[in-house]
C-alpha cells in the first residue's frame, strides 16, 4: 500500500536570518535598558545604535524607526509577563480556581515590581505621539486578561462561581459589549459575572499600579506584601471564586 508523502519539514533559518534575529534581540535588550534609564518618551534609536557599536543607519536596517522599537518593546514585555502568569497558573491544579487567581495576581505583581519601567510602558501614561499597532499588540496584550477570564469561565462551567450579590440588570449597550467579549473569547460566563470580572481585572491592576508608581505614599504601608495578599483575597471574593471572602 503506498504511503502518503511526508509533510515538508520546516526549513531551518539561514546563517543570515539567525544573525538578523540576534541583532534584533540585541536591539530590544538595549532598548529595555534605555527604557529603564530614560523612560519611554526619551527612547532614542540613535542612542541604542551607539551602545550597539554601529552607526544609526545600520540599526535602521533592522528596526525602521523609534515607533517600531517601542512596538517591539511592548510585544517583548507583554509576552514575558504572559509567560510568567501562565507558568504560575499552570503550577496549580486546574480545579483550584481561587488559588489560580491568586497565583495570577501574584505573578503580575512580581513582574511589575521587578520591571517597573516596562510595566509603565504597558500600563502607565501613553507615550506622546505613539500609537501601538493593534494587529501586532492585541494578542500579546490580552494574554493576562485572557488567563483571568479562563479562570472565571472554568469556575462557572464547573458550577463553582458564585452569583453576584446584587441583581441589577445589565444595561442593553453594556450587554452588547459583554456579548461580543463572550463570543470573541469563547466564554460561557453570563453578563453579571462577566461585568464583575472586568471590575476584578481593573481593580487588580489598579492595586499593582498604585504600588509600582508610589501612589500610596512612601510611609503609608510598611507591609506591602500583606496588603496585596489581603487585596487578592477580597478580589477573589468579589469575583465569586471565594464566597467566604
C-alpha positions in Angstrom: 0.0 0.0 0.0 1.6 3.3 -1.0 2.4 5.6 1.9 1.3 9.3 1.9 4.0 11.7 1.1 5.8 13.1 4.1 4.9 16.6 5.1 7.7 19.1 4.3 9.8 19.9 7.4 10.2 23.5 8.4 13.2 24.9 6.7 15.9 25.9 9.2 16.9 29.6 9.3 19.9 30.5 7.2 23.0 32.0 8.9 21.9 35.4 7.6 18.5 35.0 9.2 20.0 33.9 12.5 22.4 36.8 12.5 19.5 39.2 11.9 17.4 37.7 14.7 20.3 38.0 17.1 20.8 41.6 16.1 17.1 42.4 16.7 17.4 40.7 20.1 20.3 42.9 21.0 18.5 46.0 19.9 15.5 45.0 22.1 17.7 44.2 25.0 19.4 47.6 24.8 16.0 49.2 24.3 14.9 47.7 27.6 18.0 49.2 29.3 17.4 52.6 27.8 13.7 52.4 28.8 14.7 51.7 32.4 17.2 54.6 32.5 15.5 57.3 30.5 11.8 56.4 30.1 9.7 55.7 27.0 9.4 59.4 26.0 13.2 59.8 25.7 13.8 56.5 24.0 16.3 57.0 21.1 17.2 54.6 18.4 20.4 56.5 17.7 21.4 56.0 21.4 20.7 52.3 21.0 22.8 52.2 17.9 25.7 53.9 19.8 25.6 51.3 22.5 25.4 48.5 20.0 28.6 49.9 18.4 27.2 50.7 15.0 26.1 53.7 13.1 22.4 54.6 13.3 21.9 53.9 9.6 22.9 50.2 10.3 20.2 49.9 13.0 17.5 51.3 10.7 18.0 48.2 8.5 16.6 46.1 11.4 14.3 48.5 13.2 12.8 51.1 10.9 12.2 53.9 13.5 11.6 54.7 17.2 7.9 53.7 16.9 9.0 50.2 15.7 11.3 49.9 18.6 8.5 50.8 21.0 6.3 48.2 19.4 9.0 45.5 19.8 9.4 46.5 23.4 5.7 46.3 24.0 5.4 42.9 22.5 8.5 41.7 24.4 7.1 42.9 27.7 3.6 41.6 27.1 4.9 38.2 26.2 7.3 38.0 29.2 4.5 39.0 31.5 2.2 36.5 29.9 4.7 33.7 30.1 5.2 34.3 33.8 1.5 34.4 34.5 0.8 31.2 32.5 3.6 29.4 34.4 2.3 30.5 37.8 -1.3 29.5 37.0 -0.3 26.1 35.4 1.6 25.2 38.5 -1.7 24.8 40.4 -4.5 22.2 40.0 -7.0 23.0 37.3 -9.9 23.0 39.7 -8.4 25.2 42.3 -9.8 28.4 40.8 -9.3 30.7 43.8 -5.6 29.8 44.1 -5.1 30.1 40.4 -6.5 33.6 40.6 -4.1 34.4 43.5 -1.2 33.0 41.5 -2.1 35.1 38.5 -2.2 38.3 40.6 1.0 37.4 42.4 2.8 36.8 39.1 1.7 40.1 37.7 2.8 42.0 40.8 6.2 40.3 41.0 6.9 41.1 37.3 5.7 44.7 37.8 7.9 45.3 40.8 10.9 43.7 39.1 10.3 45.6 35.8 8.7 48.9 36.7 9.8 50.7 33.6 8.4 48.0 31.3 5.2 47.8 33.4 4.9 51.6 33.0 5.3 51.2 29.2 2.4 48.7 29.2 0.0 50.2 31.8 1.2 53.8 32.5 0.8 57.0 30.6 0.7 56.8 26.8 3.9 57.7 25.0 3.4 61.0 23.2 3.0 60.6 19.5 3.0 56.8 19.6 0.0 54.5 18.8 0.5 50.8 19.2 -0.4 48.8 16.1 -3.4 46.7 17.2 -2.8 44.0 14.7 0.6 43.2 16.4 0.0 44.1 20.1 -3.6 43.0 20.8 -2.7 39.3 21.0 0.2 39.7 23.4 -1.5 42.5 25.3 -4.6 40.4 26.1 -2.8 37.3 27.4 -3.3 38.2 31.1 -7.0 39.2 30.8 -7.5 36.0 28.8 -5.9 33.9 31.6 -8.1 35.6 34.1 -11.3 35.1 32.1 -10.3 31.4 31.6 -10.2 31.0 35.4 -13.6 32.7 35.8 -15.1 30.8 32.9 -13.7 27.5 34.2 -15.2 28.1 37.6 -18.5 29.0 36.1 -18.6 25.9 33.9 -17.7 23.8 37.0 -20.6 25.3 39.0 -18.1 26.9 41.3 -18.6 30.6 40.5 -20.9 32.3 43.0 -23.6 34.7 41.6 -23.2 38.4 42.4 -24.9 39.6 45.5 -26.7 42.3 43.6 -29.3 41.5 40.9 -29.2 44.8 39.0 -29.8 44.2 35.3 -27.0 44.9 32.9 -27.9 47.8 30.6 -28.5 46.9 26.9 -25.5 48.7 25.5 -23.2 47.0 28.1 -24.9 43.7 27.4 -23.9 44.1 23.7 -20.3 44.7 24.7 -20.2 41.8 27.0 -21.8 39.5 24.3 -19.0 40.5 21.9 -16.4 39.7 24.6 -18.0 36.4 25.4 -18.1 35.4 21.7 -14.6 36.6 21.0 -13.1 34.7 23.9 -15.4 31.6 23.7 -16.8 32.1 27.2 -19.9 30.9 28.9 -19.9 33.4 31.8 -23.2 35.4 31.9 -23.4 39.2 31.8 -23.4 39.9 35.5 -20.5 37.7 36.3 -18.5 38.9 33.2 -19.1 42.5 34.3 -17.8 41.6 37.8 -14.8 40.0 36.1 -14.0 43.4 34.4 -14.1 45.1 37.8 -11.8 42.5 39.3 -9.4 42.9 36.4 -9.2 46.7 36.7 -9.0 46.5 40.5 -6.1 44.1 40.4 -4.1 46.3 38.0 -5.1 49.4 40.0 -3.7 47.9 43.2 -0.5 46.9 41.4 -0.2 50.3 39.7 -0.6 52.2 42.9 2.3 50.2 44.4 4.6 50.4 41.4 4.1 54.1 40.8 4.3 55.0 44.5 0.8 56.3 44.7 0.2 55.1 48.3 3.0 57.4 49.6 6.3 56.3 51.0 5.3 55.6 54.6 1.7 54.6 54.3 2.0 50.8 54.2 5.0 49.1 55.8 3.8 45.6 54.9 3.0 45.8 51.2 3.1 42.0 50.8 0.4 41.6 53.4 -1.6 44.4 51.9 -1.6 42.8 48.4 -2.5 39.4 49.9 -5.5 41.0 51.6 -6.5 42.7 48.4 -6.2 39.4 46.4 -8.4 37.7 49.0 -11.1 40.4 48.7 -10.9 40.4 44.9 -11.3 36.6 44.8 -14.5 37.1 46.9 -15.7 39.9 44.5 -15.1 37.6 41.5 -17.2 34.9 43.2 -14.3 32.5 43.4 -14.2 32.5 47.2 -17.7 33.0 48.6 -16.4 33.1 52.2 -14.3 36.3 51.4 
